[in-house]
């Protein structure tokens, strides 16, 4: 398991939940493939003994429940028809080796009024499809969507509980990267700088 704050991606794409996959569970082809695991060595990522560079795509499709995405429009709504084999082939041809799947805390958090009981299982299915297609997966927890959800600028105890669930599912798989919280924010005060440096409540 690798835990990181963020990755640099060179392109953006979005796909649809619910499209048929192959009998093997892979998204791209009838035959499963598998990326090598990734680990941290000093200040670099390493895979198969060589420096590994993430070349990937940001998948916003799954950050919110589909019904919410339709109601609120925007990039998530526009992405609803794109999670299928054709798009996977295009990703491969582009040279992508990692898919960044955005995970919406308002949808996965049982304490949220927007909680969807099937959301965690759906995200895990998308991870399996991506892994079986030869991609490394970066799971990015965030509070971007839906727009109707109150803003939460930093992770909280519920974020930690969500990561405990994902760690149980994927913590031993070095093909899965944990991006702990997307774009945490805080005013540039002396107290907030102490939090950035040492951690603590905000």
Helices and strands as residue ranges (DSSP letters): E 2-4, E 11-13, E 39-41, E 44-47, E 50-51, E 56-59, H 66-72, H 74-78, H 85-94, E 98-104, H 105-108, H 119-132, E 136-142, H 157-170, E 176-179, H 190-198
